[in-house]
Amino acid sequence: MSGVVLRNVRKSFGAIDVIRDVSLTIEKGKFGVFVGPSGCGKSTLLRMIAGLENSTGGTIEIGGRNVTDVEPARRGVAMVFQSYALYPHLSVAENMAFSLRLAKASRAERESKVREAARILQLTDHLDKRPSELSGGQRQRVAIGRAIVREPEVFLFDEPLSNLDAELRVQMRLELSRLHHQIGATMIYVTHDQVEAMTLADSIFVLKNGVVQQSGAPLGLYDDPDNRFVAGFIGSPAMNFLDGTVVAHTAQGIRAATEQGEIVAHVINRPAEGSAVTLGVRPEHLVPAETGIPVLVEMAEELGGNAFIHSRLASGADVVFERRGLRDRLEGQRIHLAVDPAHVLCFTAEGLRLR
């Protein structure tokens, strides 16, 4: 049985369409992530699943039930927000048990569920503390524990790590992944950070202007994007793009003329000669060579075992390539970058992928 199913869901505020005919399925026990730039509608879509926003059209199903018009408390969901929203005067245990008290659960049931959630989240030694005595990561775990004790069908996370520093974000991503595998619940997570999406998701749903541009497994979207938007959004650093014109067909694809010279791309659906195209190349697929794309190296983003080299084309456009192992300094040098035609993605002038 599916965990969450959306069918032709729409949301409008007056004449403004925020969510446009979205249909998607997140299977029971899977981790789905809504990702996209600010204003794309991902948080609105999550709030619609939670029942905090009414739908303009379409249906929402949770656990096989149509909950489109069901009040939030009866949908079987628990939401974790960006802000911890903890009661400062209550202990960790009291914060986690608060919803159970409202539901008039017995004291024994409350204590049992809080202890189990605390064990899962490694909060057992902090149950008597107040939120002010905890770190940011511990407070977020308390907020997650408050959701766990409700035993919902679906967990909803609305950018829960945004308030944490970089190190804590990495740690909490790992803890969320462990939590998902441990309790096996359906989880839906909203973020603008595609690194979080790639790290956590079973399925990613990339949104733009209220429309799902593409969905699928993280590496599937990375390797095989449907359009230029998805190709540029998924991946860090982002994909490099070069504008060109098709000058000839080859046995395996096309040859395109760019300001940086001719580049070959392997595609089956070949656009007509003279067609405008955009060529996309991931940083790891660009390699220094004797001939190829001429660039001026500006700086190296050293990461230890590898580095991302930021360079500039004669047109002023940025190009990033990855270097592994070598420690030689390239800043200020003019070099050439070569690419295997099998790793060049091709897009139409409208941004659609040519395969």
Buried (B, 14 or more C-beta within 10 A) or exposed (E): EBBBBBBEBBBBEEEEBBBBBBEBBBBBBBBBBBBBEEBBBBBBBBBBBBBBBEBBEBBBBBBEEEBBEBEEEEBBBBBBBBBBEBEEEBBBBBBBBBBBEEEEBEEEEBBEBBBBBBEBBEBEEBBEBBBEEBEBBBBBBBBBBBBBBBEBBBBBBBBBBBBBEEEBBBBBBEBBBEBBEEBEBBBBBBBBBBBBBBBBBBBBBBBBBBBBBBBBEBEBBBBBBBBBBBBBBBBEBBBBBBBBEBEEBEEEBBBBEBEBBEBBBBBEEBBEEEBBBBBBBBBBBBBBEEEBBBBBBBEBEEEEEBBBBBBEBEEEBBBBBBBEEEEEEBEEEEBBBBBEBEBBBBBBEEBEBBE
